[in-house]
Amino acid sequence: MEVTAAYAKAHLPELLKAVEAGTRVTISRYNKPIADLVPAQSKRPAPRRFGTGKGKVKILDPNWDKPIETEEELKGFLKGRF
């Protein structure tokens, strides 16, 4: 389907419905094609699969879950040393 720019401006919702239905719409100005409206391709990422992250996580500190026991450890943690 080919339409003029003025028609496209006035009837955009109708043209978008046509594009959703799979119709390619060419917009022209002075009988010269300037743009094509085509259905967008899906940009959804593939669904995540359970178990695909195995081996990708590294624990740098084996005692990461150990509670902070001393005031010195707390101060060091707050300053970013731990």
Backbone torsions as a table, in degrees:
resi	resn	phi	psi	omega
1	MET	NA	134.5	178.7
2	GLU	-120.7	131.5	-179.5
3	VAL	-133.7	160.7	176.8
4	THR	-82.2	163.7	179.4
5	ALA	-63.3	-38.4	179.4
6	ALA	-64.4	-42.5	178.4
7	TYR	-64.8	-41.7	179.9
8	ALA	-62.1	-40.3	179.4
9	LYS	-64.0	-38.9	-176.8
10	ALA	-81.9	-23.3	-173.3
11	HIS	-126.8	33.9	-176.1
12	LEU	-58.2	-44.9	180.0
13	PRO	-58.4	-39.5	178.0
14	GLU	-65.2	-41.2	179.6
15	LEU	-65.8	-37.6	179.0
16	LEU	-65.9	-37.0	176.0
17	LYS	-64.1	-39.2	178.1
18	ALA	-64.9	-39.5	179.1
19	VAL	-66.9	-40.1	176.4
20	GLU	-59.7	-33.5	179.3
21	ALA	-77.1	-6.1	176.6
22	GLY	107.1	3.6	-179.8
23	THR	-84.0	136.1	175.1
24	ARG	-88.6	129.9	-178.1
25	VAL	-116.0	124.3	176.9
26	THR	-103.7	127.0	178.5
27	ILE	-101.5	130.2	-178.0
28	SER	-126.6	155.5	175.3
29	ARG	-131.7	125.6	-177.4
30	TYR	54.9	45.2	178.7
31	ASN	60.5	24.0	179.1
32	LYS	-122.4	120.1	-179.2
33	PRO	-62.1	132.2	179.8
34	ILE	-121.1	-21.6	-179.0
35	ALA	-157.9	153.0	174.6
36	ASP	-120.9	133.1	171.7
37	LEU	-99.8	119.3	-179.6
38	VAL	-130.7	154.9	178.5
39	PRO	-61.4	138.6	179.3
40	ALA	-75.6	147.8	175.6
41	GLN	-83.9	147.9	-178.0
42	SER	-63.9	134.0	179.2
43	LYS	-110.4	19.1	178.1
44	ARG	-71.0	134.3	175.9
45	PRO	-71.8	157.3	177.9
46	ALA	-63.2	144.9	-179.9
47	PRO	-63.5	145.5	179.9
48	ARG	-71.7	145.7	178.6
49	ARG	-113.1	137.0	-179.3
50	PHE	-64.1	133.9	175.5
51	GLY	91.9	1.9	-177.2
52	THR	-84.9	-8.0	-179.6
53	GLY	-94.8	4.0	-177.6
54	LYS	-60.6	129.1	178.9
55	GLY	85.0	-0.8	-178.8
56	LYS	-96.6	-10.7	-179.4
57	VAL	-105.7	128.3	178.6
58	LYS	-115.4	129.0	175.3
59	ILE	-92.5	113.8	-176.0
60	LEU	-79.7	-31.3	-179.6
61	ASP	-120.3	112.4	-178.3
62	PRO	-65.2	-16.9	-179.7
63	ASN	-104.7	30.6	-175.6
64	TRP	-62.5	-26.8	-178.1
65	ASP	-96.5	3.9	179.3
66	LYS	-69.9	133.7	179.8
67	PRO	-67.1	150.1	176.1
68	ILE	-76.4	122.0	-171.9
69	GLU	-105.0	-32.5	-174.9
70	THR	-113.6	161.1	178.0
71	GLU	-64.0	-35.1	-180.0
72	GLU	-65.0	-42.0	177.5
73	GLU	-64.1	-39.2	179.0
74	LEU	-63.5	-46.1	179.0
75	LYS	-63.1	-41.8	178.2
76	GLY	-63.9	-39.2	177.6
77	PHE	-63.8	-44.5	-178.6
78	LEU	-67.6	-27.7	178.2
79	LYS	-88.2	-4.9	176.7
80	GLY	90.4	16.1	-179.6
81	ARG	-84.8	-15.7	-177.9
82	PHE	-113.9	NA	NA
